[in-house]
Amino acid sequence: MIQNRFKAPVTAFITPSCRFLLKIGITANWLTFIGALGSSVSAIYFFSSGNFFLGTILVSLFALSDLFDGTMARLSERGTTNWGALIDSTLDRLTDAAIYAGIIAYAISEDDRNLALLALLALITGALIPYIRAKAESLGIACSVGIAERAERLIIILTATGLYGLGINFALVAGLLLINILGIITIAQRLLVVARS
């Protein structure tokens, strides 16, 4: 939802920066890899150790690469490729999993079973949402509907971890609850699209 609404103005804003990065030799695939690696390492290391505020800042900064890589791919001489699309999607799943893995590791260290279960459920729903779309599209069914796509879920969880890092203790549980509710609704929406087709 958010991604579709703001795609055109954001693309126009970042295009000069994307052209500059391409000019100095940075490719879209390299930027995708660096962003995913930085986000994943930051999430697992800082979240698992309870340093949620710094972890959120670093994950957010590295996640910004996701804004640039698609535009860079379209601007490059090679254009978008199947390999680039596969790498981007795969590394998105890795980054998402790392965020929840860091929270789960922290919850285990704090002996907080409920927090661990909420993060585990968010990890599962976050994997199912893109899987359903990919499977539906492999069957020839367009299935990009949903109240909470990746951008929305990422904004919610990083807001929650950031606020938790600032001492707002209910923020992390509240954020995970919201992600799980929206995730289940999104899964149901996508399954209904396939069922109706």
N, C-alpha and C positions, 0 to 999 in steps of 0.2 A: 504493500500500500504506500508507505512512505517513499520507497525506492522509485516507484512509478511517478509519483507526484512531483518529486524534486529532481528527477533525472536530467531533464533538459537544462535547467538553470545551473545545476552543479557541473554538468559536462562543459557548458560554455565557460564557467569560471575557471575550471582546472585545465582546460585545453592548452593555454600557453605554458604552464608548468610541465605538462606531459610532453609537449614538443621539445622543451629544453632537456628533459631527462633522456629522450630518444637521441637528441643531438650529441649528448656526451657519452652515449654508448650503453645506457641502461635499457634493457629490454623489458617488455611487459611480464614475461615469464620469470625473469630474475627478480623483479619487484614483488611479484606474487609470492615467490619463494622466501625472500627476505622478510616480508611482512608476516607471513604465516609462521616462520621459524621464530621471529622475535615475539610475536603474540603468544605462541604456544609455550616457549621457554619462560617468558615473563609470568604467564598465568600459573603454570605449574609451580614455579619456584616461589613467587611472592604470595600467591593465594594460599598455598599449602602451609606456608610459614606464618600466616595470619597478617601479613603486611598488605592489606587490601587496597589502601589508598594509592600507594606507589605502584602496586601491581596494576590497578585500574588505569592510571595515567599511561604506563608503558604499553599495556595491551591496546588502549585506545589509539595511541600514536602509531603503533605498528599496523593496527587495523585500517588506518587511513589509506594504506597502500591499495586496499580493495576499491577505493574510489578511482584510483589512477590507472590500474592495470588494464581495465576494459577499454578505456579511452585511448591508452597508449597502443593497445593492440590494433584498434581501428585506424589509428593514425600512421602506424608503421607500414613499411613497404610490403610486408608479408600479409598484413591484415590479420583478422581473427582466424585461428586455426582450430581444428578439432583437438589437437594436443594441448593447446593453451586453454581451451574451455574445460578439458578434463582435469588438467593440473589445478586450475582455479577452483573448480567445484570440489575436488578431492582435498585440497589444502584448507578450504572453508570448513569442511567437516572436521579436519584435524584441529583447527583453531578452536572451534566450538567445543569439541571433546576435551581439549586441554583446559579450557576455562572451568568446565564442570568437574574435571578430574582434580584440579587444584582445590576447588571448594570441598569435594568429597574427602580429599586427603586431610584438609583442615578439620572438617567435621569429625573424622575418625580420631584425629589427635586430641580433639576437645571432648570426645565421647558423646557427641551430639548425633544420636541415631536419626532423629527427625530431619535435621538439616541434611544429613547424608542421603536419606531416602528422597527428599525433595529434589536435590541436585541430580540424583540418579534418574529420577523420573523425567527431569528436564533434559538430561542427556539422551534418554530413549526417545522422547517425543521429538527432540531436535533432529534425531537421525531419521525418524519415520517420515517427517514432513517432506524433505527432499527426495526420499526414496519413493514415496507414493507418486510424486510428480514425475520422476524419472521413469518409473515402471509404466505409468499411464501413457507418457509420451512415447515409450517404446511400442506401445500398443496402438499408437496413432490417435491418442486422446489428449487434447490440450487441457492441462491441469495446473494452471498457475494461480488459481484462486486461493484465498485464505486471509483471515484476519491478522495473522502474525507470521509474516515471512521472516527471513533471516535478519534483515535490517532492524525490524521492530524488536525481535528477541534479543539481539545484541545490544541495542540501546537500553532495554529494560535491565538486562543482567549487569551491564557495566555501570548503570546508574545505581543499582542496588549494591554492588560491591564497593563502589566509591563512597556512598553514604555510610555503609557499614564501617568502612575504613575511617570515617570521620566520627565514629562513635554512635551512630544512629542504629542501635542494635536490632530493631525490628525490620530494618530495610532489606536485609538479605533474605529472610524468610518470606517477607511480603513480595519481593521481586520474584523469587522462585515460584511462589504460589500463583502469581499473575502469569508467569511464563507457562506454567503447566496448564492452567485453565485455557489460556489462549491457544496453546499448542494442541490440546485435545479438541478444541473447536475447529482449528485449522485442519487437523487430521480428518475430522468428521466431514467438513466441507469438501475436502478433496475426494474422499471415498464416495460421497454423494454424487459428485460430478461424474466419476467413473461408473457408478451404478446406473445413473440416468442415461448415460450414453449407450 
